[in-house]
Amino acid sequence: MLIILVLYGYLNNTYPSLKIAKSVKENIYFMWLYSELQSVLDIKQKTLIRLG
């Protein structure tokens, strides 16, 4: 799932991972992608806990 952030970073000429991490804190588009990623991971985690 993190590949989405990496690919979006490459599309915006942001290649180093530290710059991508900095962009997640500063750029609204990266923030939106990261929040969508977090919501998907939360759903997967809750499902795994229920299936136990």
N, CA, C and O atoms as a Tripos MOL2 file, in Angstrom:
@<TRIPOS>MOLECULE
protein
  208   207    52     0     0
PROTEIN
NO_CHARGES

@<TRIPOS>ATOM
      1 N           0.8130   -1.1990    0.0000 N.3       1 MET1
      2 CA          0.0000    0.0000    0.0000 C.3       1 MET1
      3 C           0.8580    1.2660    0.0000 C.2       1 MET1
      4 O           0.4450    2.2990   -0.5260 O.2       1 MET1
      5 N           2.0390    1.1830    0.5850 N.am      2 LEU2
      6 CA          2.8950    2.3640    0.5780 C.3       2 LEU2
      7 C           3.4130    2.6890   -0.8140 C.2       2 LEU2
      8 O           3.9190    3.7840   -1.0580 O.2       2 LEU2
      9 N           3.2840    1.7460   -1.7110 N.am      3 ILE3
     10 CA          3.7250    1.9740   -3.0850 C.3       3 ILE3
     11 C           2.9700    3.1410   -3.7110 C.2       3 ILE3
     12 O           3.4870    3.8140   -4.6020 O.2       3 ILE3
     13 N           1.7580    3.3780   -3.2480 N.am      4 ILE4
     14 CA          0.9710    4.5080   -3.7580 C.3       4 ILE4
     15 C           1.6930    5.8180   -3.4630 C.2       4 ILE4
     16 O           1.7930    6.6840   -4.3320 O.2       4 ILE4
     17 N           2.2000    5.9670   -2.2310 N.am      5 LEU5
     18 CA          2.9310    7.1880   -1.8740 C.3       5 LEU5
     19 C           4.2240    7.3100   -2.6760 C.2       5 LEU5
     20 O           4.5820    8.4010   -3.1210 O.2       5 LEU5
     21 N           4.9200    6.2000   -2.8580 N.am      6 VAL6
     22 CA          6.1730    6.2310   -3.6160 C.3       6 VAL6
     23 C           5.9100    6.6060   -5.0770 C.2       6 VAL6
     24 O           6.6120    7.4450   -5.6400 O.2       6 VAL6
     25 N           4.9100    5.9910   -5.6800 N.am      7 LEU7
     26 CA          4.5960    6.3090   -7.0780 C.3       7 LEU7
     27 C           4.1530    7.7570   -7.2430 C.2       7 LEU7
     28 O           4.5380    8.4250   -8.2040 O.2       7 LEU7
     29 N           3.3420    8.2410   -6.3050 N.am      8 TYR8
     30 CA          2.9150    9.6330   -6.3880 C.3       8 TYR8
     31 C           4.1200   10.5690   -6.2100 C.2       8 TYR8
     32 O           4.2120   11.6100   -6.8610 O.2       8 TYR8
     33 N           5.0170   10.1900   -5.3390 N.am      9 GLY9
     34 CA          6.2410   10.9720   -5.1710 C.3       9 GLY9
     35 C           7.0560   11.0110   -6.4450 C.2       9 GLY9
     36 O           7.5710   12.0640   -6.8220 O.2       9 GLY9
     37 N           7.1810    9.8630   -7.1180 N.am     10 TYR10
     38 CA          7.9300    9.8270   -8.3750 C.3      10 TYR10
     39 C           7.2600   10.6780   -9.4390 C.2      10 TYR10
     40 O           7.9390   11.3280  -10.2340 O.2      10 TYR10
     41 N           5.9370   10.6800   -9.4610 N.am     11 LEU11
     42 CA          5.2360   11.5150  -10.4330 C.3      11 LEU11
     43 C           5.4930   13.0000  -10.1950 C.2      11 LEU11
     44 O           5.4270   13.8060  -11.1220 O.2      11 LEU11
     45 N           5.7840   13.3510   -8.9530 N.am     12 ASN12
     46 CA          6.0540   14.7480   -8.5980 C.3      12 ASN12
     47 C           7.5420   15.0310   -8.4540 C.2      12 ASN12
     48 O           7.9320   16.0240   -7.8390 O.2      12 ASN12
     49 N           8.3800   14.1530   -9.0240 N.am     13 ASN13
     50 CA          9.8430   14.3030   -8.9750 C.3      13 ASN13
     51 C          10.3800   14.3690   -7.5490 C.2      13 ASN13
     52 O          11.3230   15.1090   -7.2710 O.2      13 ASN13
     53 N           9.7870   13.6040   -6.6580 N.am     14 THR14
     54 CA         10.2570   13.4760   -5.2850 C.3      14 THR14
     55 C          10.7490   12.0470   -5.1380 C.2      14 THR14
     56 O           9.9560   11.1350   -4.9020 O.2      14 THR14
     57 N          12.0730   11.8440   -5.2770 N.am     15 TYR15
     58 CA         12.6010   10.4920   -5.3270 C.3      15 TYR15
     59 C          13.0750    9.9520   -3.9700 C.2      15 TYR15
     60 O          12.7270    8.8190   -3.6370 O.2      15 TYR15
     61 N          13.8410   10.6900   -3.1790 N.am     16 PRO16
     62 CA         14.3030   10.1130   -1.9090 C.3      16 PRO16
     63 C          13.1430    9.9000   -0.9250 C.2      16 PRO16
     64 O          12.2120   10.7020   -0.8550 O.2      16 PRO16
     65 N          13.2230    8.8210   -0.1840 N.am     17 SER17
     66 CA         12.1400    8.5070    0.7520 C.3      17 SER17
     67 C          12.0120    9.5470    1.8620 C.2      17 SER17
     68 O          10.9130    9.7680    2.3720 O.2      17 SER17
     69 N          13.1150   10.1890    2.2440 N.am     18 LEU18
     70 CA         13.0290   11.2270    3.2750 C.3      18 LEU18
     71 C          12.2430   12.4350    2.7720 C.2      18 LEU18
     72 O          11.5130   13.0640    3.5370 O.2      18 LEU18
     73 N          12.3880   12.7540    1.5010 N.am     19 LYS19
     74 CA         11.6150   13.8630    0.9310 C.3      19 LYS19
     75 C          10.1360   13.5000    0.8380 C.2      19 LYS19
     76 O           9.2670   14.3500    1.0310 O.2      19 LYS19
     77 N           9.8570   12.2230    0.5410 N.am     20 ILE20
     78 CA          8.4630   11.7740    0.5020 C.3      20 ILE20
     79 C           7.8670   11.8640    1.8980 C.2      20 ILE20
     80 O           6.7300   12.3080    2.0590 O.2      20 ILE20
     81 N           8.6290   11.4460    2.9190 N.am     21 ALA21
     82 CA          8.1510   11.5310    4.2990 C.3      21 ALA21
     83 C           7.9040   12.9820    4.7040 C.2      21 ALA21
     84 O           6.9330   13.2770    5.4000 O.2      21 ALA21
     85 N           8.7700   13.8780    4.2750 N.am     22 LYS22
     86 CA          8.5910   15.2980    4.5670 C.3      22 LYS22
     87 C           7.3540   15.8400    3.8480 C.2      22 LYS22
     88 O           6.6260   16.6690    4.3930 O.2      22 LYS22
     89 N           7.1240   15.3690    2.6290 N.am     23 SER23
     90 CA          5.9650   15.8130    1.8580 C.3      23 SER23
     91 C           4.6570   15.3720    2.5000 C.2      23 SER23
     92 O           3.6520   16.0770    2.4120 O.2      23 SER23
     93 N           4.6660   14.2040    3.1500 N.am     24 VAL24
     94 CA          3.4580   13.7280    3.8320 C.3      24 VAL24
     95 C           3.0560   14.7070    4.9250 C.2      24 VAL24
     96 O           1.8680   14.8630    5.2110 O.2      24 VAL24
     97 N           4.0230   15.3610    5.5320 N.am     25 LYS25
     98 CA          3.7340   16.3270    6.5980 C.3      25 LYS25
     99 C           3.3690   17.7080    6.0600 C.2      25 LYS25
    100 O           2.7010   18.4810    6.7470 O.2      25 LYS25
    101 N           3.8050   18.0290    4.8210 N.am     26 GLU26
    102 CA          3.6380   19.3940    4.3170 C.3      26 GLU26
    103 C           2.6630   19.5370    3.1490 C.2      26 GLU26
    104 O           2.0440   20.5890    2.9920 O.2      26 GLU26
    105 N           2.5190   18.5090    2.3400 N.am     27 ASN27
    106 CA          1.7440   18.6050    1.1050 C.3      27 ASN27
    107 C           0.3610   17.9860    1.3180 C.2      27 ASN27
    108 O           0.2480   16.8460    1.7690 O.2      27 ASN27
    109 N          -0.6650   18.7260    0.9990 N.am     28 ILE28
    110 CA         -2.0370   18.2760    1.2490 C.3      28 ILE28
    111 C          -2.3880   17.0280    0.4500 C.2      28 ILE28
    112 O          -3.1620   16.2010    0.9320 O.2      28 ILE28
    113 N          -1.8500   16.8640   -0.7470 N.am     29 TYR29
    114 CA         -2.1400   15.6810   -1.5560 C.3      29 TYR29
    115 C          -1.5090   14.4270   -0.9470 C.2      29 TYR29
    116 O          -2.1260   13.3620   -0.9120 O.2      29 TYR29
    117 N          -0.2750   14.5700   -0.4710 N.am     30 PHE30
    118 CA          0.3560   13.4520    0.2140 C.3      30 PHE30
    119 C          -0.3910   13.1210    1.5020 C.2      30 PHE30
    120 O          -0.5470   11.9490    1.8480 O.2      30 PHE30
    121 N          -0.8480   14.1400    2.2070 N.am     31 MET31
    122 CA         -1.6110   13.9130    3.4410 C.3      31 MET31
    123 C          -2.8770   13.1110    3.1490 C.2      31 MET31
    124 O          -3.2210   12.1940    3.8950 O.2      31 MET31
    125 N          -3.5640   13.4560    2.0690 N.am     32 TRP32
    126 CA         -4.7950   12.7520    1.7260 C.3      32 TRP32
    127 C          -4.5080   11.2930    1.3950 C.2      32 TRP32
    128 O          -5.2140   10.3970    1.8580 O.2      32 TRP32
    129 N          -3.4620   11.0550    0.5860 N.am     33 LEU33
    130 CA         -3.1040    9.6780    0.2530 C.3      33 LEU33
    131 C          -2.7460    8.8800    1.5010 C.2      33 LEU33
    132 O          -3.1280    7.7170    1.6340 O.2      33 LEU33
    133 N          -2.0100    9.5100    2.4160 N.am     34 TYR34
    134 CA         -1.6010    8.8280    3.6420 C.3      34 TYR34
    135 C          -2.8070    8.5270    4.5250 C.2      34 TYR34
    136 O          -2.8680    7.4590    5.1340 O.2      34 TYR34
    137 N          -3.7530    9.4350    4.6040 N.am     35 SER35
    138 CA         -4.9350    9.1850    5.4320 C.3      35 SER35
    139 C          -5.7750    8.0600    4.8520 C.2      35 SER35
    140 O          -6.3330    7.2540    5.5960 O.2      35 SER35
    141 N          -5.8730    7.9990    3.5190 N.am     36 GLU36
    142 CA         -6.5880    6.8880    2.8810 C.3      36 GLU36
    143 C          -5.8820    5.5670    3.1650 C.2      36 GLU36
    144 O          -6.5310    4.5490    3.4050 O.2      36 GLU36
    145 N          -4.5710    5.5870    3.1370 N.am     37 LEU37
    146 CA         -3.7960    4.3880    3.4300 C.3      37 LEU37
    147 C          -4.0210    3.9390    4.8690 C.2      37 LEU37
    148 O          -4.1870    2.7480    5.1330 O.2      37 LEU37
    149 N          -4.0250    4.8860    5.7930 N.am     38 GLN38
    150 CA         -4.2500    4.5580    7.2080 C.3      38 GLN38
    151 C          -5.6330    3.9600    7.4210 C.2      38 GLN38
    152 O          -5.7750    3.0250    8.2080 O.2      38 GLN38
    153 N          -6.6530    4.4710    6.7440 N.am     39 SER39
    154 CA         -7.9980    3.9420    6.9280 C.3      39 SER39
    155 C          -8.0970    2.5080    6.4080 C.2      39 SER39
    156 O          -8.7790    1.6790    7.0090 O.2      39 SER39
    157 N          -7.4290    2.2140    5.3110 N.am     40 VAL40
    158 CA         -7.4300    0.8480    4.7720 C.3      40 VAL40
    159 C          -6.7210   -0.0950    5.7350 C.2      40 VAL40
    160 O          -7.1920   -1.2070    5.9740 O.2      40 VAL40
    161 N          -5.5960    0.3400    6.2880 N.am     41 LEU41
    162 CA         -4.8580   -0.5000    7.2270 C.3      41 LEU41
    163 C          -5.6500   -0.7230    8.5110 C.2      41 LEU41
    164 O          -5.5960   -1.8120    9.0800 O.2      41 LEU41
    165 N          -6.3810    0.2820    8.9750 N.am     42 ASP42
    166 CA         -7.2110    0.1230   10.1690 C.3      42 ASP42
    167 C          -8.3160   -0.9030    9.9440 C.2      42 ASP42
    168 O          -8.5990   -1.7160   10.8250 O.2      42 ASP42
    169 N          -8.9330   -0.8690    8.7820 N.am     43 ILE43
    170 CA         -9.9910   -1.8250    8.4630 C.3      43 ILE43
    171 C          -9.4240   -3.2430    8.4270 C.2      43 ILE43
    172 O         -10.0420   -4.1710    8.9480 O.2      43 ILE43
    173 N          -8.2500   -3.4130    7.8140 N.am     44 LYS44
    174 CA         -7.6290   -4.7370    7.7480 C.3      44 LYS44
    175 C          -7.2840   -5.2430    9.1480 C.2      44 LYS44
    176 O          -7.4870   -6.4180    9.4560 O.2      44 LYS44
    177 N          -6.7640   -4.3550    9.9910 N.am     45 GLN45
    178 CA         -6.3950   -4.7510   11.3480 C.3      45 GLN45
    179 C          -7.6260   -5.1660   12.1490 C.2      45 GLN45
    180 O          -7.5850   -6.1710   12.8590 O.2      45 GLN45
    181 N          -8.6980   -4.4240   12.0490 N.am     46 LYS46
    182 CA         -9.9300   -4.7630   12.7730 C.3      46 LYS46
    183 C         -10.4920   -6.0940   12.2940 C.2      46 LYS46
    184 O         -11.0000   -6.8810   13.0920 O.2      46 LYS46
    185 N         -10.4010   -6.3420   11.0040 N.am     47 THR47
    186 CA        -10.8850   -7.6120   10.4490 C.3      47 THR47
    187 C         -10.0560   -8.7760   10.9750 C.2      47 THR47
    188 O         -10.6040   -9.8170   11.3340 O.2      47 THR47
    189 N          -8.7540   -8.6070   11.0230 N.am     48 LEU48
    190 CA         -7.8900   -9.6760   11.5240 C.3      48 LEU48
    191 C          -8.1380   -9.9570   13.0040 C.2      48 LEU48
    192 O          -8.0770  -11.1060   13.4400 O.2      48 LEU48
    193 N          -8.4150   -8.9150   13.7670 N.am     49 ILE49
    194 CA         -8.6950   -9.0980   15.1960 C.3      49 ILE49
    195 C          -9.9970   -9.8660   15.3800 C.2      49 ILE49
    196 O         -10.0880  -10.7480   16.2340 O.2      49 ILE49
    197 N         -11.0120   -9.5270   14.5720 N.am     50 ARG50
    198 CA        -12.2980  -10.2260   14.6810 C.3      50 ARG50
    199 C         -12.1850  -11.7000   14.2980 C.2      50 ARG50
    200 O         -12.8150  -12.5640   14.9100 O.2      50 ARG50
    201 N         -11.3670  -11.9750   13.2710 N.am     51 LEU51
    202 CA        -11.2150  -13.3650   12.8240 C.3      51 LEU51
    203 C         -10.3290  -14.1710   13.7750 C.2      51 LEU51
    204 O         -10.4200  -15.3970   13.8440 O.2      51 LEU51
    205 N          -9.4690  -13.4520   14.5070 N.am     52 GLY52
    206 CA         -8.6200  -13.9580   15.5540 C.3      52 GLY52
    207 C          -8.0110  -15.2430   15.3680 C.2      52 GLY52
    208 O          -7.2780  -15.7100   16.2400 O.2      52 GLY52
@<TRIPOS>BOND
     1     1     2 1
     2     2     3 1
     3     3     4 2
     4     3     5 am
     5     5     6 1
     6     6     7 1
     7     7     8 2
     8     7     9 am
     9     9    10 1
    10    10    11 1
    11    11    12 2
    12    11    13 am
    13    13    14 1
    14    14    15 1
    15    15    16 2
    16    15    17 am
    17    17    18 1
    18    18    19 1
    19    19    20 2
    20    19    21 am
    21    21    22 1
    22    22    23 1
    23    23    24 2
    24    23    25 am
    25    25    26 1
    26    26    27 1
    27    27    28 2
    28    27    29 am
    29    29    30 1
    30    30    31 1
    31    31    32 2
    32    31    33 am
    33    33    34 1
    34    34    35 1
    35    35    36 2
    36    35    37 am
    37    37    38 1
    38    38    39 1
    39    39    40 2
    40    39    41 am
    41    41    42 1
    42    42    43 1
    43    43    44 2
    44    43    45 am
    45    45    46 1
    46    46    47 1
    47    47    48 2
    48    47    49 am
    49    49    50 1
    50    50    51 1
    51    51    52 2
    52    51    53 am
    53    53    54 1
    54    54    55 1
    55    55    56 2
    56    55    57 am
    57    57    58 1
    58    58    59 1
    59    59    60 2
    60    59    61 am
    61    61    62 1
    62    62    63 1
    63    63    64 2
    64    63    65 am
    65    65    66 1
    66    66    67 1
    67    67    68 2
    68    67    69 am
    69    69    70 1
    70    70    71 1
    71    71    72 2
    72    71    73 am
    73    73    74 1
    74    74    75 1
    75    75    76 2
    76    75    77 am
    77    77    78 1
    78    78    79 1
    79    79    80 2
    80    79    81 am
    81    81    82 1
    82    82    83 1
    83    83    84 2
    84    83    85 am
    85    85    86 1
    86    86    87 1
    87    87    88 2
    88    87    89 am
    89    89    90 1
    90    90    91 1
    91    91    92 2
    92    91    93 am
    93    93    94 1
    94    94    95 1
    95    95    96 2
    96    95    97 am
    97    97    98 1
    98    98    99 1
    99    99   100 2
   100    99   101 am
   101   101   102 1
   102   102   103 1
   103   103   104 2
   104   103   105 am
   105   105   106 1
   106   106   107 1
   107   107   108 2
   108   107   109 am
   109   109   110 1
   110   110   111 1
   111   111   112 2
   112   111   113 am
   113   113   114 1
   114   114   115 1
   115   115   116 2
   116   115   117 am
   117   117   118 1
   118   118   119 1
   119   119   120 2
   120   119   121 am
   121   121   122 1
   122   122   123 1
   123   123   124 2
   124   123   125 am
   125   125   126 1
   126   126   127 1
   127   127   128 2
   128   127   129 am
   129   129   130 1
   130   130   131 1
   131   131   132 2
   132   131   133 am
   133   133   134 1
   134   134   135 1
   135   135   136 2
   136   135   137 am
   137   137   138 1
   138   138   139 1
   139   139   140 2
   140   139   141 am
   141   141   142 1
   142   142   143 1
   143   143   144 2
   144   143   145 am
   145   145   146 1
   146   146   147 1
   147   147   148 2
   148   147   149 am
   149   149   150 1
   150   150   151 1
   151   151   152 2
   152   151   153 am
   153   153   154 1
   154   154   155 1
   155   155   156 2
   156   155   157 am
   157   157   158 1
   158   158   159 1
   159   159   160 2
   160   159   161 am
   161   161   162 1
   162   162   163 1
   163   163   164 2
   164   163   165 am
   165   165   166 1
   166   166   167 1
   167   167   168 2
   168   167   169 am
   169   169   170 1
   170   170   171 1
   171   171   172 2
   172   171   173 am
   173   173   174 1
   174   174   175 1
   175   175   176 2
   176   175   177 am
   177   177   178 1
   178   178   179 1
   179   179   180 2
   180   179   181 am
   181   181   182 1
   182   182   183 1
   183   183   184 2
   184   183   185 am
   185   185   186 1
   186   186   187 1
   187   187   188 2
   188   187   189 am
   189   189   190 1
   190   190   191 1
   191   191   192 2
   192   191   193 am
   193   193   194 1
   194   194   195 1
   195   195   196 2
   196   195   197 am
   197   197   198 1
   198   198   199 1
   199   199   200 2
   200   199   201 am
   201   201   202 1
   202   202   203 1
   203   203   204 2
   204   203   205 am
   205   205   206 1
   206   206   207 1
   207   207   208 2
@<TRIPOS>SUBSTRUCTURE
     1 MET1         2 RESIDUE 1 A MET
     2 LEU2         6 RESIDUE 1 A LEU
     3 ILE3        10 RESIDUE 1 A ILE
     4 ILE4        14 RESIDUE 1 A ILE
     5 LEU5        18 RESIDUE 1 A LEU
     6 VAL6        22 RESIDUE 1 A VAL
     7 LEU7        26 RESIDUE 1 A LEU
     8 TYR8        30 RESIDUE 1 A TYR
     9 GLY9        34 RESIDUE 1 A GLY
    10 TYR10       38 RESIDUE 1 A TYR
    11 LEU11       42 RESIDUE 1 A LEU
    12 ASN12       46 RESIDUE 1 A ASN
    13 ASN13       50 RESIDUE 1 A ASN
    14 THR14       54 RESIDUE 1 A THR
    15 TYR15       58 RESIDUE 1 A TYR
    16 PRO16       62 RESIDUE 1 A PRO
    17 SER17       66 RESIDUE 1 A SER
    18 LEU18       70 RESIDUE 1 A LEU
    19 LYS19       74 RESIDUE 1 A LYS
    20 ILE20       78 RESIDUE 1 A ILE
    21 ALA21       82 RESIDUE 1 A ALA
    22 LYS22       86 RESIDUE 1 A LYS
    23 SER23       90 RESIDUE 1 A SER
    24 VAL24       94 RESIDUE 1 A VAL
    25 LYS25       98 RESIDUE 1 A LYS
    26 GLU26      102 RESIDUE 1 A GLU
    27 ASN27      106 RESIDUE 1 A ASN
    28 ILE28      110 RESIDUE 1 A ILE
    29 TYR29      114 RESIDUE 1 A TYR
    30 PHE30      118 RESIDUE 1 A PHE
    31 MET31      122 RESIDUE 1 A MET
    32 TRP32      126 RESIDUE 1 A TRP
    33 LEU33      130 RESIDUE 1 A LEU
    34 TYR34      134 RESIDUE 1 A TYR
    35 SER35      138 RESIDUE 1 A SER
    36 GLU36      142 RESIDUE 1 A GLU
    37 LEU37      146 RESIDUE 1 A LEU
    38 GLN38      150 RESIDUE 1 A GLN
    39 SER39      154 RESIDUE 1 A SER
    40 VAL40      158 RESIDUE 1 A VAL
    41 LEU41      162 RESIDUE 1 A LEU
    42 ASP42      166 RESIDUE 1 A ASP
    43 ILE43      170 RESIDUE 1 A ILE
    44 LYS44      174 RESIDUE 1 A LYS
    45 GLN45      178 RESIDUE 1 A GLN
    46 LYS46      182 RESIDUE 1 A LYS
    47 THR47      186 RESIDUE 1 A THR
    48 LEU48      190 RESIDUE 1 A LEU
    49 ILE49      194 RESIDUE 1 A ILE
    50 ARG50      198 RESIDUE 1 A ARG
    51 LEU51      202 RESIDUE 1 A LEU
    52 GLY52      206 RESIDUE 1 A GLY
